Amino acid sequence: MAGTHSPTGRFGGVKRLENRLKGRNDVVAQNKNAVAQYLLNIAGANLTDVLTWDEEGNVKVKASADIPDEVACAIKRIRVTKSKNGDPTLELEMHDKVSVLRVLAKSAGLLEAPEKGPDAPSVVGIKMVGPDLTTTYEEVKDKGNDG
């Protein structure tokens, strides 16, 4: 019999699994623009949006009220510790911009490999040809034995 068969049929509780997947797909479909915007916010945030520094190395962190939400979402962690003499030390970690850009590029189709046609070569060979070399030998006569 030629009927349609669900690819999830080999798993137990097929209906339950399909319903779970369907629900997730609906949630993603409804929020994909918000997710894309969130990723774009992380990719566009810069360290200088959060803090400034001068030529002497003095760092000034902006007040949280002065940091826009589009930038604040890029902050992964803030940790303040005190040294033995009581001076505060601030550690600021931002989300990995490269991995976010990779996700965005992949979703935009920028990282997909080009499709190979039926006549595309699977291996490209390079033949290197050097110049032809000729060696010339000249006969040298010994002048010491002729006399």
N, CA, C and O atoms as a GROMACS GRO file, in nm:
protein
  588
    1MET      N    1   0.083  -0.117   0.000
    1MET     CA    2   0.000   0.000   0.000
    1MET      C    3   0.088   0.123   0.000
    1MET      O    4   0.185   0.134   0.075
    2ALA      N    5   0.052   0.215  -0.084
    2ALA     CA    6   0.127   0.339  -0.093
    2ALA      C    7   0.055   0.447  -0.013
    2ALA      O    8  -0.035   0.512  -0.065
    3GLY      N    9   0.094   0.465   0.110
    3GLY     CA   10   0.033   0.567   0.195
    3GLY      C   11   0.141   0.655   0.253
    3GLY      O   12   0.260   0.624   0.245
    4THR      N   13   0.100   0.763   0.311
    4THR     CA   14   0.198   0.851   0.373
    4THR      C   15   0.230   0.797   0.511
    4THR      O   16   0.143   0.753   0.585
    5HIS      N   17   0.356   0.801   0.543
    5HIS     CA   18   0.402   0.751   0.671
    5HIS      C   19   0.478   0.862   0.741
    5HIS      O   20   0.566   0.924   0.682
    6SER      N   21   0.444   0.888   0.865
    6SER     CA   22   0.509   0.993   0.942
    6SER      C   23   0.652   0.954   0.975
    6SER      O   24   0.676   0.840   1.016
    7PRO      N   25   0.749   1.046   0.958
    7PRO     CA   26   0.888   1.013   0.993
    7PRO      C   27   0.906   0.991   1.142
    7PRO      O   28   1.009   0.937   1.184
    8THR      N   29   0.809   1.032   1.222
    8THR     CA   30   0.818   1.011   1.366
    8THR      C   31   0.752   0.881   1.407
    8THR      O   32   0.743   0.852   1.527
    9GLY      N   33   0.705   0.803   1.312
    9GLY     CA   34   0.632   0.680   1.341
    9GLY      C   35   0.713   0.575   1.414
    9GLY      O   36   0.656   0.489   1.482
   10ARG      N   37   0.844   0.581   1.402
   10ARG     CA   38   0.927   0.479   1.468
   10ARG      C   39   0.947   0.508   1.616
   10ARG      O   40   1.004   0.425   1.687
   11PHE      N   41   0.901   0.622   1.665
   11PHE     CA   42   0.912   0.655   1.806
   11PHE      C   43   0.782   0.620   1.878
   11PHE      O   44   0.674   0.625   1.819
   12GLY      N   45   0.793   0.584   2.005
   12GLY     CA   46   0.673   0.556   2.083
   12GLY      C   47   0.598   0.685   2.112
   12GLY      O   48   0.660   0.790   2.127
   13GLY      N   49   0.468   0.678   2.120
   13GLY     CA   50   0.387   0.797   2.148
   13GLY      C   51   0.395   0.899   2.036
   13GLY      O   52   0.421   1.017   2.060
   14VAL      N   53   0.372   0.853   1.914
   14VAL     CA   54   0.387   0.937   1.797
   14VAL      C   55   0.300   1.062   1.805
   14VAL      O   56   0.348   1.172   1.780
   15LYS      N   57   0.175   1.045   1.840
   15LYS     CA   58   0.083   1.158   1.845
   15LYS      C   59   0.130   1.263   1.946
   15LYS      O   60   0.126   1.384   1.920
   16ARG      N   61   0.176   1.215   2.060
   16ARG     CA   62   0.224   1.307   2.164
   16ARG      C   63   0.347   1.382   2.116
   16ARG      O   64   0.358   1.503   2.137
   17LEU      N   65   0.439   1.312   2.051
   17LEU     CA   66   0.561   1.375   1.999
   17LEU      C   67   0.526   1.477   1.892
   17LEU      O   68   0.581   1.588   1.893
   18GLU      N   69   0.437   1.443   1.800
   18GLU     CA   70   0.399   1.536   1.695
   18GLU      C   71   0.332   1.660   1.753
   18GLU      O   72   0.355   1.770   1.704
   19ASN      N   73   0.250   1.642   1.855
   19ASN     CA   74   0.186   1.757   1.919
   19ASN      C   75   0.288   1.847   1.987
   19ASN      O   76   0.278   1.970   1.979
   20ARG      N   77   0.387   1.786   2.053
   20ARG     CA   78   0.492   1.866   2.117
   20ARG      C   79   0.572   1.945   2.014
   20ARG      O   80   0.601   2.063   2.034
   21LEU      N   81   0.607   1.880   1.903
   21LEU     CA   82   0.682   1.948   1.798
   21LEU      C   83   0.599   2.058   1.734
   21LEU      O   84   0.650   2.165   1.703
   22LYS      N   85   0.471   2.031   1.714
   22LYS     CA   86   0.383   2.130   1.653
   22LYS      C   87   0.374   2.253   1.744
   22LYS      O   88   0.380   2.366   1.695
   23GLY      N   89   0.359   2.232   1.871
   23GLY     CA   90   0.351   2.344   1.964
   23GLY      C   91   0.477   2.427   1.963
   23GLY      O   92   0.471   2.550   1.969
   24ARG      N   93   0.591   2.363   1.957
   24ARG     CA   94   0.717   2.438   1.953
   24ARG      C   95   0.729   2.516   1.824
   24ARG      O   96   0.772   2.632   1.825
   25ASN      N   97   0.692   2.455   1.714
   25ASN     CA   98   0.700   2.525   1.586
   25ASN      C   99   0.609   2.647   1.586
   25ASN      O  100   0.646   2.750   1.531
   26ASP      N  101   0.491   2.636   1.649
   26ASP     CA  102   0.400   2.750   1.656
   26ASP      C  103   0.462   2.862   1.740
   26ASP      O  104   0.452   2.980   1.704
   27VAL      N  105   0.524   2.827   1.850
   27VAL     CA  106   0.586   2.928   1.937
   27VAL      C  107   0.699   2.996   1.863
   27VAL      O  108   0.712   3.119   1.869
   28VAL      N  109   0.781   2.920   1.794
   28VAL     CA  110   0.893   2.978   1.720
   28VAL      C  111   0.840   3.066   1.607
   28VAL      O  112   0.891   3.176   1.585
   29ALA      N  113   0.738   3.018   1.536
   29ALA     CA  114   0.683   3.096   1.425
   29ALA      C  115   0.626   3.229   1.474
   29ALA      O  116   0.640   3.331   1.406
   30GLN      N  117   0.561   3.228   1.588
   30GLN     CA  118   0.501   3.351   1.641
   30GLN      C  119   0.605   3.449   1.693
   30GLN      O  120   0.580   3.569   1.698
   31ASN      N  121   0.721   3.399   1.733
   31ASN     CA  122   0.821   3.484   1.797
   31ASN      C  123   0.950   3.498   1.717
   31ASN      O  124   1.049   3.548   1.770
   32LYS      N  125   0.952   3.454   1.593
   32LYS     CA  126   1.078   3.455   1.520
   32LYS      C  127   1.131   3.596   1.494
   32LYS      O  128   1.252   3.616   1.491
   33ASN      N  129   1.043   3.692   1.475
   33ASN     CA  130   1.091   3.830   1.457
   33ASN      C  131   1.152   3.884   1.586
   33ASN      O  132   1.252   3.956   1.583
   34ALA      N  133   1.091   3.850   1.700
   34ALA     CA  134   1.145   3.896   1.828
   34ALA      C  135   1.281   3.830   1.856
   34ALA      O  136   1.372   3.895   1.906
   35VAL      N  137   1.293   3.702   1.822
   35VAL     CA  138   1.420   3.632   1.841
   35VAL      C  139   1.527   3.692   1.751
   35VAL      O  140   1.641   3.714   1.793
   36ALA      N  141   1.491   3.718   1.626
   36ALA     CA  142   1.587   3.778   1.533
   36ALA      C  143   1.631   3.916   1.583
   36ALA      O  144   1.749   3.950   1.575
   37GLN      N  145   1.538   3.996   1.633
   37GLN     CA  146   1.572   4.129   1.683
   37GLN      C  147   1.664   4.120   1.805
   37GLN      O  148   1.757   4.199   1.819
   38TYR      N  149   1.637   4.023   1.892
   38TYR     CA  150   1.720   4.003   2.011
   38TYR      C  151   1.863   3.968   1.970
   38TYR      O  152   1.959   4.021   2.026
   39LEU      N  153   1.877   3.878   1.871
   39LEU     CA  154   2.010   3.841   1.823
   39LEU      C  155   2.079   3.960   1.757
   39LEU      O  156   2.199   3.979   1.775
   40LEU      N  157   2.005   4.040   1.682
   40LEU     CA  158   2.062   4.159   1.621
   40LEU      C  159   2.108   4.259   1.726
   40LEU      O  160   2.210   4.326   1.709
   41ASN      N  161   2.033   4.270   1.836
   41ASN     CA  162   2.073   4.359   1.945
   41ASN      C  163   2.205   4.314   2.006
   41ASN      O  164   2.292   4.397   2.032
   42ILE      N  165   2.218   4.184   2.029
   42ILE     CA  166   2.343   4.131   2.086
   42ILE      C  167   2.459   4.154   1.989
   42ILE      O  168   2.568   4.194   2.031
   43ALA      N  169   2.435   4.130   1.862
   43ALA     CA  170   2.541   4.146   1.761
   43ALA      C  171   2.583   4.292   1.747
   43ALA      O  172   2.699   4.320   1.717
   44GLY      N  173   2.490   4.384   1.768
   44GLY     CA  174   2.521   4.525   1.749
   44GLY      C  175   2.573   4.597   1.872
   44GLY      O  176   2.618   4.711   1.862
   45ALA      N  177   2.567   4.533   1.987
   45ALA     CA  178   2.612   4.597   2.110
   45ALA      C  179   2.764   4.604   2.115
   45ALA      O  180   2.833   4.512   2.072
   46ASN      N  181   2.814   4.714   2.169
   46ASN     CA  182   2.958   4.732   2.183
   46ASN      C  183   2.993   4.758   2.329
   46ASN      O  184   2.909   4.804   2.407
   47LEU      N  185   3.114   4.729   2.365
   47LEU     CA  186   3.161   4.752   2.500
   47LEU      C  187   3.152   4.900   2.538
   47LEU      O  188   3.126   4.934   2.653
   48THR      N  189   3.174   4.986   2.440
   48THR     CA  190   3.168   5.130   2.466
   48THR      C  191   3.025   5.179   2.493
   48THR      O  192   3.007   5.293   2.537
   49ASP      N  193   2.925   5.096   2.469
   49ASP     CA  194   2.787   5.129   2.506
   49ASP      C  195   2.765   5.114   2.656
   49ASP      O  196   2.668   5.165   2.711
   50VAL      N  197   2.857   5.042   2.723
   50VAL     CA  198   2.842   5.011   2.865
   50VAL      C  199   2.943   5.088   2.951
   50VAL      O  200   2.911   5.129   3.062
   51LEU      N  201   3.063   5.107   2.899
   51LEU     CA  202   3.166   5.174   2.978
   51LEU      C  203   3.254   5.260   2.890
   51LEU      O  204   3.256   5.245   2.768
   52THR      N  205   3.326   5.348   2.954
   52THR     CA  206   3.423   5.434   2.884
   52THR      C  207   3.555   5.428   2.959
   52THR      O  208   3.559   5.389   3.076
   53TRP      N  209   3.663   5.467   2.892
   53TRP     CA  210   3.793   5.473   2.957
   53TRP      C  211   3.874   5.585   2.891
   53TRP      O  212   3.848   5.624   2.778
   54ASP      N  213   3.971   5.633   2.965
   54ASP     CA  214   4.054   5.742   2.914
   54ASP      C  215   4.196   5.692   2.888
   54ASP      O  216   4.225   5.573   2.900
   55GLU      N  217   4.284   5.787   2.851
   55GLU     CA  218   4.422   5.751   2.816
   55GLU      C  219   4.501   5.693   2.932
   55GLU      O  220   4.595   5.616   2.911
   56GLU      N  221   4.464   5.730   3.056
   56GLU     CA  222   4.535   5.678   3.172
   56GLU      C  223   4.482   5.544   3.218
   56GLU      O  224   4.535   5.486   3.314
   57GLY      N  225   4.380   5.493   3.153
   57GLY     CA  226   4.324   5.363   3.191
   57GLY      C  227   4.214   5.370   3.294
   57GLY      O  228   4.174   5.268   3.349
   58ASN      N  229   4.165   5.488   3.323
   58ASN     CA  230   4.055   5.503   3.417
   58ASN      C  231   3.925   5.461   3.349
   58ASN      O  232   3.889   5.514   3.244
   59VAL      N  233   3.856   5.366   3.408
   59VAL     CA  234   3.734   5.310   3.350
   59VAL      C  235   3.614   5.364   3.426
   59VAL      O  236   3.613   5.369   3.549
   60LYS      N  237   3.513   5.402   3.351
   60LYS     CA  238   3.389   5.450   3.411
   60LYS      C  239   3.274   5.370   3.351
   60LYS      O  240   3.254   5.368   3.229
   61VAL      N  241   3.198   5.304   3.438
   61VAL     CA  242   3.084   5.225   3.395
   61VAL      C  243   2.961   5.314   3.395
   61VAL      O  244   2.938   5.390   3.489
   62LYS      N  245   2.883   5.304   3.289
   62LYS     CA  246   2.761   5.384   3.281
   62LYS      C  247   2.659   5.331   3.382
   62LYS      O  248   2.658   5.212   3.414
   63ALA      N  249   2.575   5.419   3.429
   63ALA     CA  250   2.467   5.379   3.520
   63ALA      C  251   2.371   5.288   3.444
   63ALA      O  252   2.350   5.306   3.324
   64SER      N  253   2.311   5.193   3.513
   64SER     CA  254   2.222   5.098   3.445
   64SER      C  255   2.105   5.169   3.379
   64SER      O  256   2.053   5.120   3.278
   65ALA      N  257   2.062   5.283   3.432
   65ALA     CA  258   1.952   5.358   3.371
   65ALA      C  259   1.994   5.420   3.238
   65ALA      O  260   1.909   5.452   3.154
   66ASP      N  261   2.126   5.439   3.218
   66ASP     CA  262   2.177   5.498   3.094
   66ASP      C  263   2.208   5.395   2.987
   66ASP      O  264   2.245   5.431   2.875
   67ILE      N  265   2.195   5.268   3.020
   67ILE     CA  266   2.223   5.161   2.923
   67ILE      C  267   2.090   5.117   2.862
   67ILE      O  268   2.002   5.069   2.934
   68PRO      N  269   2.073   5.132   2.731
   68PRO     CA  270   1.947   5.092   2.668
   68PRO      C  271   1.924   4.941   2.678
   68PRO      O  272   2.020   4.864   2.687
   69ASP      N  273   1.799   4.900   2.676
   69ASP     CA  274   1.766   4.757   2.684
   69ASP      C  275   1.828   4.678   2.570
   69ASP      O  276   1.864   4.562   2.587
   70GLU      N  277   1.841   4.742   2.453
   70GLU     CA  278   1.900   4.674   2.337
   70GLU      C  279   2.046   4.638   2.361
   70GLU      O  280   2.097   4.542   2.304
   71VAL      N  281   2.112   4.715   2.445
   71VAL     CA  282   2.252   4.687   2.479
   71VAL      C  283   2.261   4.598   2.602
   71VAL      O  284   2.346   4.510   2.609
   72ALA      N  285   2.173   4.621   2.699
   72ALA     CA  286   2.175   4.544   2.823
   72ALA      C  287   2.155   4.395   2.797
   72ALA      O  288   2.207   4.312   2.872
   73CYS      N  289   2.082   4.360   2.693
   73CYS     CA  290   2.060   4.217   2.664
   73CYS      C  291   2.189   4.149   2.620
   73CYS      O  292   2.197   4.026   2.622
   74ALA      N  293   2.290   4.225   2.579
   74ALA     CA  294   2.417   4.167   2.537
   74ALA      C  295   2.510   4.140   2.654
   74ALA      O  296   2.614   4.075   2.636
   75ILE      N  297   2.476   4.187   2.772
   75ILE     CA  298   2.559   4.163   2.890
   75ILE      C  299   2.528   4.024   2.944
   75ILE      O  300   2.414   3.993   2.978
   76LYS      N  301   2.630   3.943   2.950
   76LYS     CA  302   2.613   3.806   2.999
   76LYS      C  303   2.627   3.799   3.150
   76LYS      O  304   2.551   3.730   3.218
   77ARG      N  305   2.726   3.873   3.204
   77ARG     CA  306   2.751   3.864   3.348
   77ARG      C  307   2.824   3.988   3.396
   77ARG      O  308   2.911   4.042   3.327
   78ILE      N  309   2.786   4.033   3.514
   78ILE     CA  310   2.856   4.141   3.583
   78ILE      C  311   2.890   4.088   3.723
   78ILE      O  312   2.804   4.036   3.793
   79ARG      N  313   3.016   4.103   3.761
   79ARG     CA  314   3.057   4.057   3.893
   79ARG      C  315   3.147   4.162   3.956
   79ARG      O  316   3.244   4.208   3.896
   80VAL      N  317   3.112   4.200   4.078
   80VAL     CA  318   3.192   4.297   4.152
   80VAL      C  319   3.252   4.225   4.272
   80VAL      O  320   3.181   4.163   4.350
   81THR      N  321   3.383   4.234   4.284
   81THR     CA  322   3.454   4.176   4.398
   81THR      C  323   3.538   4.285   4.461
   81THR      O  324   3.564   4.388   4.399
   82LYS      N  325   3.580   4.263   4.583
   82LYS     CA  326   3.665   4.359   4.652
   82LYS      C  327   3.800   4.295   4.679
   82LYS      O  328   3.810   4.178   4.717
   83SER      N  329   3.903   4.374   4.658
   83SER     CA  330   4.038   4.325   4.686
   83SER      C  331   4.062   4.327   4.836
   83SER      O  332   3.975   4.368   4.913
   84LYS      N  333   4.181   4.283   4.879
   84LYS     CA  334   4.213   4.278   5.022
   84LYS      C  335   4.213   4.417   5.086
   84LYS      O  336   4.181   4.431   5.204
   85ASN      N  337   4.247   4.518   5.007
   85ASN     CA  338   4.248   4.654   5.063
   85ASN      C  339   4.114   4.725   5.045
   85ASN      O  340   4.102   4.843   5.078
   86GLY      N  341   4.012   4.654   4.994
   86GLY     CA  342   3.877   4.708   4.985
   86GLY      C  343   3.842   4.774   4.853
   86GLY      O  344   3.729   4.822   4.837
   87ASP      N  345   3.934   4.777   4.758
   87ASP     CA  346   3.904   4.837   4.628
   87ASP      C  347   3.814   4.744   4.546
   87ASP      O  348   3.841   4.624   4.537
   88PRO      N  349   3.708   4.798   4.488
   88PRO     CA  350   3.619   4.713   4.408
   88PRO      C  351   3.680   4.681   4.272
   88PRO      O  352   3.749   4.763   4.212
   89THR      N  353   3.652   4.561   4.225
   89THR     CA  354   3.693   4.517   4.092
   89THR      C  355   3.568   4.473   4.018
   89THR      O  356   3.491   4.392   4.069
   90LEU      N  357   3.548   4.525   3.900
   90LEU     CA  358   3.431   4.494   3.820
   90LEU      C  359   3.472   4.403   3.705
   90LEU      O  360   3.567   4.432   3.633
   91GLU      N  361   3.400   4.295   3.688
   91GLU     CA  362   3.417   4.208   3.572
   91GLU      C  363   3.289   4.215   3.491
   91GLU      O  364   3.180   4.192   3.544
   92LEU      N  365   3.302   4.246   3.364
   92LEU     CA  366   3.188   4.256   3.274
   92LEU      C  367   3.210   4.160   3.158
   92LEU      O  368   3.311   4.168   3.089
   93GLU      N  369   3.116   4.070   3.138
   93GLU     CA  370   3.128   3.974   3.028
   93GLU      C  371   3.008   3.992   2.936
   93GLU      O  372   2.892   3.991   2.980
   94MET      N  373   3.038   4.007   2.808
   94MET     CA  374   2.933   4.021   2.706
   94MET      C  375   2.912   3.885   2.640
   94MET      O  376   2.999   3.799   2.643
   95HIS      N  377   2.793   3.868   2.580
   95HIS     CA  378   2.767   3.745   2.504
   95HIS      C  379   2.863   3.738   2.386
   95HIS      O  380   2.908   3.841   2.335
   96ASP      N  381   2.893   3.617   2.342
   96ASP     CA  382   2.986   3.595   2.233
   96ASP      C  383   2.927   3.647   2.102
   96ASP      O  384   2.832   3.590   2.049
   97LYS      N  385   2.985   3.754   2.052
   97LYS     CA  386   2.934   3.819   1.931
   97LYS      C  387   2.956   3.732   1.807
   97LYS      O  388   2.871   3.732   1.718
   98VAL      N  389   3.065   3.661   1.800
   98VAL     CA  390   3.096   3.580   1.683
   98VAL      C  391   2.993   3.467   1.666
   98VAL      O  392   2.948   3.441   1.555
   99SER      N  393   2.958   3.401   1.775
   99SER     CA  394   2.859   3.293   1.763
   99SER      C  395   2.722   3.347   1.725
   99SER      O  396   2.649   3.282   1.650
  100VAL      N  397   2.687   3.465   1.775
  100VAL     CA  398   2.559   3.526   1.738
  100VAL      C  399   2.560   3.563   1.590
  100VAL      O  400   2.462   3.540   1.519
  101LEU      N  401   2.671   3.621   1.544
  101LEU     CA  402   2.681   3.655   1.402
  101LEU      C  403   2.677   3.530   1.314
  101LEU      O  404   2.623   3.534   1.204
  102ARG      N  405   2.734   3.421   1.362
  102ARG     CA  406   2.730   3.295   1.287
  102ARG      C  407   2.586   3.246   1.273
  102ARG      O  408   2.546   3.201   1.166
  103VAL      N  409   2.509   3.254   1.381
  103VAL     CA  410   2.368   3.212   1.377
  103VAL      C  411   2.290   3.300   1.280
  103VAL      O  412   2.210   3.251   1.200
  104LEU      N  413   2.313   3.431   1.286
  104LEU     CA  414   2.243   3.523   1.195
  104LEU      C  415   2.281   3.498   1.050
  104LEU      O  416   2.195   3.499   0.962
  105ALA      N  417   2.409   3.476   1.025
  105ALA     CA  418   2.454   3.451   0.888
  105ALA      C  419   2.397   3.321   0.834
  105ALA      O  420   2.359   3.312   0.717
  106LYS      N  421   2.392   3.220   0.920
  106LYS     CA  422   2.336   3.091   0.877
  106LYS      C  423   2.187   3.104   0.847
  106LYS      O  424   2.139   3.049   0.748
  107SER      N  425   2.115   3.177   0.932
  107SER     CA  426   1.971   3.191   0.908
  107SER      C  427   1.943   3.276   0.785
  107SER      O  428   1.838   3.262   0.723
  108ALA      N  429   2.036   3.365   0.749
  108ALA     CA  430   2.019   3.446   0.629
  108ALA      C  431   2.067   3.375   0.504
  108ALA      O  432   2.054   3.427   0.393
  109GLY      N  433   2.123   3.254   0.520
  109GLY     CA  434   2.170   3.178   0.405
  109GLY      C  435   2.308   3.216   0.358
  109GLY      O  436   2.348   3.178   0.248
  110LEU      N  437   2.381   3.290   0.439
  110LEU     CA  438   2.515   3.332   0.398
  110LEU      C  439   2.621   3.224   0.416
  110LEU      O  440   2.728   3.233   0.356
  111LEU      N  441   2.593   3.124   0.498
  111LEU     CA  442   2.693   3.021   0.525
  111LEU      C  443   2.663   2.888   0.456
  111LEU      O  444   2.732   2.789   0.480
  112GLU      N  445   2.562   2.886   0.372
  112GLU     CA  446   2.529   2.761   0.305
  112GLU      C  447   2.629   2.735   0.194
  112GLU      O  448   2.670   2.826   0.122
  113ALA      N  449   2.666   2.609   0.180
  113ALA     CA  450   2.758   2.571   0.074
  113ALA      C  451   2.683   2.577  -0.059
  113ALA      O  452   2.565   2.542  -0.064
  114PRO      N  453   2.748   2.620  -0.164
  114PRO     CA  454   2.680   2.623  -0.293
  114PRO      C  455   2.643   2.482  -0.338
  114PRO      O  456   2.717   2.386  -0.318
  115GLU      N  457   2.525   2.473  -0.400
  115GLU     CA  458   2.480   2.342  -0.445
  115GLU      C  459   2.566   2.298  -0.563
  115GLU      O  460   2.600   2.377  -0.651
  116LYS      N  461   2.600   2.171  -0.563
  116LYS     CA  462   2.682   2.116  -0.670
  116LYS      C  463   2.591   2.058  -0.776
  116LYS      O  464   2.497   1.984  -0.747
  117GLY      N  465   2.620   2.092  -0.898
  117GLY     CA  466   2.545   2.037  -1.010
  117GLY      C  467   2.596   1.899  -1.043
  117GLY      O  468   2.697   1.854  -0.988
  118PRO      N  469   2.526   1.829  -1.132
  118PRO     CA  470   2.568   1.692  -1.167
  118PRO      C  471   2.703   1.688  -1.238
  118PRO      O  472   2.772   1.586  -1.231
  119ASP      N  473   2.742   1.796  -1.305
  119ASP     CA  474   2.869   1.794  -1.376
  119ASP      C  475   2.978   1.872  -1.302
  119ASP      O  476   3.082   1.904  -1.361
  120ALA      N  477   2.955   1.904  -1.175
  120ALA     CA  478   3.057   1.973  -1.097
  120ALA      C  479   3.162   1.872  -1.052
  120ALA      O  480   3.128   1.763  -1.007
  121PRO      N  481   3.288   1.908  -1.063
  121PRO     CA  482   3.392   1.813  -1.021
  121PRO      C  483   3.395   1.798  -0.870
  121PRO      O  484   3.375   1.894  -0.796
  122SER      N  485   3.421   1.677  -0.826
  122SER     CA  486   3.429   1.655  -0.683
  122SER      C  487   3.569   1.687  -0.631
  122SER      O  488   3.585   1.721  -0.514
  123VAL      N  489   3.668   1.675  -0.717
  123VAL     CA  490   3.805   1.706  -0.679
  123VAL      C  491   3.863   1.796  -0.788
  123VAL      O  492   3.849   1.768  -0.907
  124VAL      N  493   3.926   1.900  -0.746
  124VAL     CA  494   3.989   1.990  -0.841
  124VAL      C  495   4.138   1.960  -0.840
  124VAL      O  496   4.203   1.964  -0.735
  125GLY      N  497   4.192   1.930  -0.958
  125GLY     CA  498   4.334   1.900  -0.970
  125GLY      C  499   4.408   2.021  -1.022
  125GLY      O  500   4.358   2.095  -1.106
  126ILE      N  501   4.529   2.039  -0.972
  126ILE     CA  502   4.612   2.149  -1.018
  126ILE      C  503   4.742   2.089  -1.069
  126ILE      O  504   4.813   2.019  -0.996
  127LYS      N  505   4.772   2.116  -1.196
  127LYS     CA  506   4.895   2.065  -1.255
  127LYS      C  507   4.991   2.181  -1.266
  127LYS      O  508   4.963   2.281  -1.331
  128MET      N  509   5.105   2.166  -1.202
  128MET     CA  510   5.205   2.272  -1.205
  128MET      C  511   5.313   2.234  -1.305
  128MET      O  512   5.369   2.125  -1.300
  129VAL      N  513   5.342   2.326  -1.395
  129VAL     CA  514   5.443   2.302  -1.497
  129VAL      C  515   5.553   2.406  -1.477
  129VAL      O  516   5.528   2.526  -1.477
  130GLY      N  517   5.674   2.356  -1.462
  130GLY     CA  518   5.788   2.445  -1.445
  130GLY      C  519   5.856   2.470  -1.578
  130GLY      O  520   5.819   2.409  -1.679
  131PRO      N  521   5.954   2.558  -1.582
  131PRO     CA  522   6.025   2.586  -1.707
  131PRO      C  523   6.114   2.468  -1.746
  131PRO      O  524   6.161   2.394  -1.660
  132ASP      N  525   6.135   2.453  -1.876
  132ASP     CA  526   6.226   2.348  -1.925
  132ASP      C  527   6.369   2.391  -1.898
  132ASP      O  528   6.407   2.504  -1.930
  133LEU      N  529   6.447   2.304  -1.840
  133LEU     CA  530   6.586   2.334  -1.810
  133LEU      C  531   6.675   2.254  -1.902
  133LEU      O  532   6.655   2.134  -1.920
  134THR      N  533   6.773   2.319  -1.959
  134THR     CA  534   6.873   2.249  -2.040
  134THR      C  535   7.008   2.275  -1.977
  134THR      O  536   7.039   2.386  -1.933
  135THR      N  537   7.087   2.171  -1.975
  135THR     CA  538   7.220   2.182  -1.917
  135THR      C  539   7.322   2.168  -2.029
  135THR      O  540   7.316   2.075  -2.109
  136THR      N  541   7.413   2.262  -2.035
  136THR     CA  542   7.517   2.260  -2.139
  136THR      C  543   7.650   2.232  -2.072
  136THR      O  544   7.690   2.297  -1.975
  137TYR      N  545   7.719   2.131  -2.128
  137TYR     CA  546   7.851   2.098  -2.074
  137TYR      C  547   7.955   2.141  -2.176
  137TYR      O  548   7.936   2.124  -2.297
  138GLU      N  549   8.062   2.194  -2.128
  138GLU     CA  550   8.168   2.241  -2.215
  138GLU      C  551   8.294   2.156  -2.186
  138GLU      O  552   8.327   2.131  -2.070
  139GLU      N  553   8.360   2.114  -2.291
  139GLU     CA  554   8.479   2.032  -2.275
  139GLU      C  555   8.595   2.119  -2.233
  139GLU      O  556   8.622   2.223  -2.294
  140VAL      N  557   8.664   2.076  -2.129
  140VAL     CA  558   8.778   2.151  -2.080
  140VAL      C  559   8.903   2.070  -2.111
  140VAL      O  560   8.914   1.953  -2.073
  141LYS      N  561   8.996   2.132  -2.179
  141LYS     CA  562   9.121   2.063  -2.215
  141LYS      C  563   9.225   2.095  -2.111
  141LYS      O  564   9.236   2.208  -2.063
  142ASP      N  565   9.300   1.992  -2.076
  142ASP     CA  566   9.408   2.009  -1.979
  142ASP      C  567   9.531   2.061  -2.051
  142ASP      O  568   9.585   1.990  -2.136
  143LYS      N  569   9.578   2.180  -2.021
  143LYS     CA  570   9.691   2.242  -2.089
  143LYS      C  571   9.824   2.194  -2.036
  143LYS      O  572   9.926   2.219  -2.099
  144GLY      N  573   9.827   2.129  -1.927
  144GLY     CA  574   9.952   2.089  -1.866
  144GLY      C  575  10.016   1.968  -1.932
  144GLY      O  576  10.137   1.952  -1.913
  145ASN      N  577   9.950   1.882  -2.007
  145ASN     CA  578  10.007   1.763  -2.065
  145ASN      C  579  10.048   1.778  -2.211
  145ASN      O  580  10.109   1.685  -2.264
  146ASP      N  581  10.020   1.888  -2.278
  146ASP     CA  582  10.047   1.903  -2.420
  146ASP      C  583  10.192   1.950  -2.447
  146ASP      O  584  10.224   1.955  -2.565
  147GLY      N  585  10.272   1.979  -2.367
  147GLY     CA  586  10.394   2.043  -2.398
  147GLY      C  587  10.514   1.978  -2.377
  147GLY      O  588  10.621   2.034  -2.404
   0.00000   0.00000   0.00000
